[in-house]
Amino acid sequence: MMVIGMSVSGYLKEMFSLGAVYAASGGFIFVGAALLLPLVVEKKRRGENRTT
């Protein structure tokens, strides 16, 4: 996905301004972190249950 993302970024920069591409990238990072948050919480909960 990293190679695909870097390949697509050149085309996106030609279509949009660099600021818009950075803003979209930040938005995707935020969405990805929000999707992974439940996994982190579940892992932490399982770790706490094992120690008690």
Backbone bond lengths (Angstrom), bond angles and torsions (degrees), N, CA, C in turn:
res aa  C-N    CA-C-N  psi(-1)  N-CA   C-N-CA  omega(-1)  CA-C   N-CA-C  phi
1 M - - - 1.451 - - 1.533 111.22 -
2 M 1.315 116.20 -30.25 1.468 119.02 178.93 1.527 110.54 -63.86
3 V 1.322 117.16 -44.00 1.471 120.43 179.98 1.521 110.33 -65.84
4 I 1.316 116.63 -41.15 1.468 120.57 178.90 1.524 109.86 -64.14
5 G 1.338 116.76 -43.44 1.458 120.63 179.28 1.516 112.40 -61.41
6 M 1.329 116.23 -41.60 1.465 119.09 179.32 1.515 111.11 -69.87
7 S 1.315 117.78 -33.16 1.466 120.50 177.72 1.525 111.32 -68.01
8 V 1.314 116.24 -41.39 1.462 121.01 -178.20 1.528 111.18 -73.38
9 S 1.328 117.26 -28.23 1.467 119.89 -175.64 1.526 112.43 -61.22
10 G 1.309 118.02 -34.00 1.459 120.36 177.62 1.519 112.26 -63.53
11 Y 1.319 116.32 -42.79 1.465 120.33 177.93 1.523 111.21 -66.99
12 L 1.337 116.39 -39.92 1.459 119.09 179.59 1.524 111.18 -65.19
13 K 1.334 117.15 -37.63 1.462 120.04 179.19 1.524 111.13 -65.32
14 E 1.327 116.35 -33.56 1.469 119.10 177.43 1.528 111.41 -69.37
15 M 1.336 117.04 -32.97 1.463 121.37 -176.72 1.524 112.46 -84.21
16 F 1.338 116.88 -34.81 1.459 122.05 -175.70 1.523 109.25 -124.54
17 S 1.318 116.37 172.31 1.465 119.97 175.68 1.522 109.43 -75.89
18 L 1.321 115.55 161.11 1.458 119.91 -179.13 1.530 111.03 -63.88
19 G 1.311 116.93 -36.18 1.470 120.68 177.62 1.519 112.36 -62.19
20 A 1.325 116.56 -40.02 1.466 120.34 178.48 1.522 111.12 -66.39
21 V 1.324 116.71 -37.96 1.467 120.18 178.70 1.521 109.76 -66.31
22 Y 1.335 118.03 -42.02 1.465 121.45 177.09 1.526 110.93 -63.86
23 A 1.322 117.38 -41.08 1.464 121.09 179.44 1.531 110.69 -64.02
24 A 1.315 117.19 -42.73 1.462 120.51 178.11 1.528 110.62 -64.46
25 S 1.314 116.66 -39.97 1.461 120.76 178.11 1.521 110.81 -61.83
26 G 1.313 116.72 -45.29 1.463 120.38 177.25 1.517 111.95 -61.33
27 G 1.319 116.26 -38.74 1.466 120.32 177.14 1.521 112.07 -63.59
28 F 1.334 115.99 -41.58 1.464 119.15 178.44 1.522 111.80 -66.14
29 I 1.321 117.07 -37.05 1.469 120.17 177.33 1.528 109.65 -64.59
30 F 1.324 117.14 -42.29 1.467 120.76 178.79 1.526 111.31 -62.41
31 V 1.322 117.17 -44.50 1.470 121.20 179.24 1.530 110.42 -63.37
32 G 1.332 116.91 -42.60 1.458 120.18 178.57 1.516 112.46 -62.56
33 A 1.337 116.68 -41.46 1.463 120.27 177.91 1.525 110.94 -65.38
34 A 1.319 116.88 -39.13 1.464 120.38 178.64 1.533 111.19 -65.66
35 L 1.329 117.24 -35.43 1.465 120.13 178.09 1.527 112.03 -71.67
36 L 1.323 117.57 -29.69 1.463 120.91 179.77 1.524 113.19 -85.25
37 L 1.308 118.45 -17.29 1.456 121.74 -177.40 1.533 113.22 -56.21
38 P 1.330 120.99 -44.10 1.470 119.30 178.19 1.530 113.08 -60.36
39 L 1.312 118.46 -32.75 1.461 120.41 178.29 1.528 111.17 -67.32
40 V 1.319 116.61 -40.32 1.462 121.10 179.35 1.525 110.19 -66.14
41 V 1.324 116.84 -42.77 1.463 120.81 179.78 1.525 109.93 -63.99
42 E 1.317 117.91 -42.73 1.465 121.53 179.97 1.531 110.84 -64.57
43 K 1.309 117.77 -41.45 1.459 120.95 178.73 1.524 110.50 -63.71
44 K 1.337 116.73 -41.42 1.459 120.28 178.79 1.520 110.12 -64.93
45 R 1.320 117.56 -41.18 1.464 121.60 179.60 1.532 110.65 -63.09
46 R 1.317 117.51 -41.87 1.463 120.34 178.35 1.519 111.16 -65.94
47 G 1.321 118.05 -36.74 1.463 121.35 177.99 1.521 111.72 -65.89
48 E 1.336 117.42 -37.25 1.455 120.98 178.47 1.521 111.38 -69.61
49 N 1.319 117.93 -35.38 1.458 121.44 179.68 1.526 111.58 -68.45
50 R 1.298 118.98 -31.28 1.458 121.90 -179.47 1.518 112.43 -72.49
51 T 1.312 117.45 -32.53 1.461 120.04 -176.90 1.518 112.35 -79.35
52 T 1.317 118.16 -18.94 1.471 119.96 -178.35 1.498 111.57 -94.25
